[in-house]
Amino acid sequence: MKMVKIYSTGSCDAATREGSAEVVLECEGKIKYLTFSYSNTTANRCILQGLIDGVNYLKKPCNVELISSCEL
């Protein structure tokens, strides 16, 4: 089974509660960049949801390592 590393970082505007997550999937030397937008959220939620969306992006079962930009 392939090993995939999923990295996530996120940010959020506290005034509007609009945020985004930037996600990197790394597998066998290949890298895929993804960006997701969220509303009514926080920065930590953006990071966590980015990891979830990164896992959901996978098409086949894989071993996954999740890495965030901060402790959640």
N, C-alpha and C positions, 0 to 999 in steps of 0.2 A: 504494500500500500504506500502511496506517495506521502511525503511529509510536506506540509504547507505551513509557512509562517505567515501570520496575519498581524500586521502592525496597524494601530489606529491612534490618531490624535484628533482633537476636536476643539471647537471654539463656539462661543455663544455671546450674543449681544444681550446684556442684562436688561436693557430698556425695552427691547422688542421681543425678547425670548426667541429670536430666530438664530439658528445655529447650523453648523455643518461638521462633517467628519471627513477626514482624509484617510484613506485606507490603502495599504500596500500589501499585495499578496506575493509571496516569494515561494517558488517551487522549482526545484531542479535548475537553478540558475536563471530562470525566467521571472520577470517582474511585471506585475499588472497594477496600475494605479486607478483607484476609484474615488469618487467624491459623492457624498450624499448630503442632502439638505433636510432640516427638520424644523418644525415650528413648535411653540409652547414647550420649550426644553431648557436644559442647563448644559454647561460644558461637559460635566461628567456623563450625563445621559447621552450626549453626542458621541463621546468616545466609546461608551458601552454599546450603543446602537450601531456604531460603525463596525465594531467587532462582530456583532450579530449579523449585520448585512453582509459582511465579508464572508462569513461561514455560509450564509444562504446563497452567495454567488457561486460557490463550488458546485460543479455538475456531477462529480463522482465522490464516493466515500474516500476520505483521506485522513491521515493522522494530522492533527492540527495543533499548532502552538500559537497561543494568543499573547500579543505583546502590546501594552498600552503606553501612552506617553506619561502616565502618572499612576500612582497607586489608586485603585478604585475601592 
